[in-house]
Amino acid sequence: TSILIHNFVFAWAIEWVFFTIEIISLFIYYYSYGRMERRNHLIMGWIYFGAAWMSLFAINGIIDFMLTPGDWIQTHNFWDSFFNPSFWPALFFRSALCIIIAGLFGFMTATWIQEDNLRRKLVRYCAMYLLLPFAVLLGSAWWYKAVLPLDLQNLIFLHMPEMQPFITGFVYLSPILILGGLLLAVRLPGTVTRPIAVTMLLLGFLYMGCFEFIREGGRRPYILRDYMYSSPILKEDLGKVQQNGLLKEAKWLSNRTITAAN
């Protein structure tokens, strides 16, 4: 946490500025619904979207730095850490995933509309939010994997058996979500589309969870790859710890030896 704060203090500050704009614009958008002039209301919606995406842009660099610190290991330069090797593929991936999740939430609203023509129109509209970003999502997922160092790719996809359920889940849920979106776009009665919409949203959360678990678990045995172990022992200090023992090298201890009394 200390390393992230010292390295990204201004990036985090910028993220919080956009986050604050996002929340304020959301309140204005919600509480002015039906009372603000349509053009201004849409502008407020776009402000919300822009601030939310910029919040994603800022936090994306911090999150992926922990998996692929890149040249920062040698330079300790802010820009090397923020625009790390996985920054751009992760940004495209997360942007596409956000649009897909928006489509899934849209289904939850659209399928409960009583008027048939409006319901079908909105369901098909939401289906575009789900289906069109999938090409970007899958392409950026392949790009994301390709920028990982080869040893890290082998570790995640070949030598971590606990990762396999999540990798398998991500692979199989992709066509299931696509087929579900196509199914909802067909003319079906509301009694059929509603349970499908609920199921699709739950699958969407599982889909996102599979990706995040792979990304988080892929750092092991590090918490900051090639720099700090999850212990958290610095990689450069490992030799001293192995030679002298953890109690001799740890900073925040009063007892350097173990006795019956302590």
N, C-alpha and C positions, 0 to 999 in steps of 0.2 A: 504493500500500500504506500509506503514511504517513497519507494522508487517511482511509482506511477504519479504520485502527487508532485514530487520534485520535477519530474520530466514533463508532465502535462498540465501544470497548474493553469496556464493561460488557455490551453485547449478546453479544459473542463469549465473554465469561467465563460468562454465563448459558448460552449454547449448549454450552460445554464441560462445565458441571455436568450438564446433561441427557445429554450424550453419555457422560459417565462412568457415570451411573446406568444408561444403556442397555446399556453393555458389561458392567457388573457383573451386572445382572439377566439378561443373555443367558447369561453363564457359569453362573450359578446355575440357570437354567432348563434348560440343556443337561446339566450334570453331575448334576442331581438327577432326571433323567428316570427314571421308574419306581421311584424311591426316596422321593420326597416325597409327602405326602398330596395327593390330587387337587385339593382346593379350594385349598390353598396354592400348588400348582404353577400353577394357572390364574391366581391372583392375581399370581404372579411374571410370567407371560406378559403380563398387562394392564399391569403396571408397565413392562415392556420397551416395550410399544406406546406407552404414554403418554409416556415419556421420549423415545422415537424421534420421535414426532410433535411434541413441544415443541422438540426439536432442529431439526426442519424449520421450525417456526414462527419460531424465532429467526434461522436462517440465511437464510430466505426474504426477510426485510426487507433484509438486507445485499446479497444478490445482485441483487434487483430495483431497489434504489436506484441501481445503476450504469447502468441503462437509463432509469429514470424518476425522477430526483431530485426532481422537483416543486418545492414551495415552498422546499426546502432551499437552492436557489441564492441566494434572497434572504435567508432567515432564519438559515441554518446551525443550525437547531434539530434536536435529535436525533429528536424525535417526528415532525417533518415528513419526515425522511430515512427513518426506519424504516417508518412507515405511509405510504409513498409511493403514487402513483396506481395502480401495478400490484400492490401488496401483496396485496390480497384476491383478485382473480382468479387470481393466481399461486399463492396458498395452496390454493385449491380445485382448481386444475389439477394441482398437484404431488401433492396428497393423493389425488386420483382416479387419477393415473398410478401412484402407489405401490401402490394396491390392485390395479390391473390387472397390474402386474409380479408382485405376490404371487400372483395367480391363475395367471399363466404359469409361475412356479416350482412352484406346486401341481400343475399338469399333469405336470411332470417327475417328481414323486414318485408321483402317483396312477396314471399310465399304466404304471408298472413293477410295480404290485401284481399278484400272480398270481391271487388269488381273484377270480372274475368279478364277483360281486355287489358286493363291497366296492370294487373298482376302478371300476365304473360309478357307484356312489353318490358316491365322492370326486371323480370327474371332473366330474359334474354340479354338485357343490358348488363346485369350483374355477371352473366356468363362470360361476357367479353372481358371483364375485369379478372376473371379466373383463368380463362383459356389463353388469351393473348400473351400475358407475361411469362407463360410456361417456357416458351422458346428461349427467352432471356435467362430465366432461372436455371434451366438445365445447361445452357451454354456456359453461363458464369460458374456453375458448379464444377463443370469439367475444367474451366480455366483456373478456378480456385485450387483444385487438386493438382493441376500441372505446375503451379508456382511453388508448391511445397517442396522442400529438399527431398531428394530421392529416399534417403534413409528414413525421413519422417513419413513419407507415403507408405513405405514398406511396413513401418511400425504400426500405423493406424489400420491399414487395410489387410495386412497379412499376419501380423504378430501380436495383435491384441484381440483375443477371442471374445472378451466382454463387449467389444465394439460391434461385433457382427450382427446382433439383433437390431441395432440402430441403423447400421448401413443397409441391412436388408429391408427394414421398415421404410427408409427413405426411398429406396429403389422401387419397392412395390406400391407405395402410396402415391407416387407420381402418376402412373397410369390410372389408378383408382380415382384420383381427384379429377383428372381430365375426363374420364368416362362419366363421372358423376355430373360434371358441368354440362356435358353434352346431353345427358339424360334430362337435366332440369330445363334445358333450352327447348326440349320437345313439349308439345301441348299435352300437359297432364293436369288432372284436377288438383285443387289445393290440398285435398286430403292425402294425396300421394306425395306431392312436392314438399310438404312441411316436414315429415319425418326424414326425408332425404336431406333437406337443408340442415337440420339439426345434426344428423350423422356426419355430413360433410364438414361442418364447422369443428366438430370434435376431432375428425381425422386431420383437419388442417392444423390444429394445435399439436397433435401427435407428430405431424410432419415437421413442424418447426422445432419441436422438442428433440427429434432425432438428429437434426442438423446441429443444434446447439450442444447436445451431449457429445457428438463426434468432435466438435471443435474444442470443447472444454477438455475432454478426455485425451485428445491428441497431444496435449502439452506434456503429459506425464513422461518421465518422472519429474519434470520441471513445473514450476508455476510461471516462470518467465524463461522461455526456451533458450537453452545454451548459456544461461546466465545465473539463474537461481533455481534450486531444487524446491519442491513443495514442502521441504522440511521446516523452514526455508534456509538452506545453506547455500552460500555462493559457490558456483562451480570452481572458481579460482581458489577457494578455501578448502575444498574437499580433501586435498592431500594432507593438510595440517590436521583436520578433524580426524581423519583415519589414523594418523600417526599418534596424535596426542589424546584423542578421545573427545567426545562432545562436551563433557563437563568442563574440561580445561579451556575450550575455545569459545563456549557460549558467552554472550555479553551480559545477560541479565540474571546472573546467579549469585547467591551468597555462599552456597555450599559447593566447593570444588571437588570434594571427595564424599563418598557415601559411607556413613557409619550407622550403627544401630540406633543412635540418638536422633538422626535426622531423616 
